[in-house]
């Protein structure tokens, strides 16, 4: 049986003031927390002005989207 909590969060620097975040896999609570961590890291710590978010997901659990 496949684990429904399989996901990947990849961050790539696009320029001096912008980055890209790619989320792949089903949305779950752990995945949502990983996205939250990336947002805080990119905006608060690195102070990027723009972050492009791409999501490749078939859907997922409601608790991951809350």
Protein Blocks (a to p, Z undefined) as FASTA:
>chain_A
ZZfkbccdddddfbfkbccdddedjddfklmmmmmmmmmmmmmmnopabdcdddddebdc
fklmZZ
